[in-house]
Amino acid sequence: MESTRLQQLLSFLENSPGDAFINFAIAKEYEGLGDLDKSLATYEALVKSQPDYVGTYYHLGKLYEKLEKFEEAERTFTTGIAVAKAAGDKHAAGELQGALDML
């Protein structure tokens, strides 16, 4: 089930274990491969270890939504909006607000 891309990302992660973008890309790759459990675990770990990485919140919230975990999705979008605003990222805050409104 592991793709060549996933193997490459996991190799990059060995060299840079704290790299938020690599962890995010791994979560997206797992999601694309249909391994939602690993995707979810990777997103959740990223939010815990690097809560200021704005990009995680939208995708984690959408995955919660897909898994019909609506309270978790709402909480994730709401937290993401606050993090995005604190970072001055109006675009991300707007996307997260839109996702929250659609929920």
N, C-alpha and C positions, 0 to 999 in steps of 0.2 A: 504493500500500500504506500510505502514511502516513495516519493518522487526524487528524481535527481536534484531538483531545486531544493527540496526539503533537506536532503543529505548535505548539500552545499551550505545551506543556512545553518544547519546544526554544526558544521565544521567551523563556520565563521564564529558561532557562539562560543566554541571552545577557546578561541583566541580573545574574544571580547565578551565575557559572560554578562557584563552589566550594560551592554548596549541595548537601549530601549528599542531602537528601530529594528534590530535583528530579532529580538524577542517578538515584536509586533508582527514582523514578516513571517515568522514561524507560526504564530497563531493564525494568520490569514491563510497560510499554506495548508495547515491542518484543516481549517474550515473548508477550503476549496477541495480538499481530498475527501470531505465528508466525515472526518474524524472530529465530531463536535465536542466530545469529551475532552480530548487533548487541546483543542482550540480554546475551549472555555477555561480549562486549567491554566493555560499559558496566558490568556488575557487577564484572568484574576490575579495570577502571580505578578504580572507586570503592573497592574493597578496598585498592588500592595507595595512592590519594591520601588516603583517610580510613579508616584501619584500625580506628578506634574506633567507627565507625558500625555498631552491633550488628545492625541489621535486615538488612544485606546478606548475612550469612553463611548464614542459613537458605535464602534464596531462591537464592543462588549454588550452595549445596550441592545443593539439589533440582534445579536445572538441570543440574548435572554428572551427577546421578543419571539424569535423563531422557536425557541424551546418552551414558549408559553409561560415563562417566568416573568409575569408582567410587573410585579412589585419590584423585583430586582432591576428590571429594565428602567422603570421610572426613577428609582434611586440612582442608577448609574447615569442616566441622562441629566438628572438634576445636579449631581455632583460634578459631572463633566462641564456643565454650564458655568458653575462657580469657578472651576479650575481654569477654564478658557477665559473667562472675564478677568481673573486675577493675572493671567498671562498676557492680557491685552489682545487676545485672539478673537476679534469680533466675528469673523467668518465662522470659526468652529462653534462659537457660542450660538450663532444663528442656526447652524445645521443641527446642533443638539436640541435647541428649542423647537425646531421644526419636527424632529423625531419625537420629542416629548408630546407635542401637540397632536401628532398623528396616532400616538399610542392610545 
